[in-house]
Amino acid sequence: MNGQTRIELLYQGETFSKLVDDIGTFQAEILARVASGEWFWVRGDRGEGRLEPANLLVGPGVGLVIVEPNPGD
């Protein structure tokens, strides 16, 4: 899987997933953009098996929870 990690994103009551190279870097990028007042799209996937692409609009006041996988999984 090229060193990438699949994380879960909880957004507006729904669960999505996303492949990231580094969880810490992804979190820092999200924080920096939200802190600057910017609105932006985060690409995620919805579903199991056959994933459906989804664009999540993120900005100030919009919660996005990043769920890290357990190290043993």
Secondary structure, 3 states (H helix, E strand, C coil): CCCCEEEEEEECCEEEEEEECCHHHHHHHHHHHHHCCCCEEEEEEECCCCCEEEEEEECCCCCEEEECCCCCC
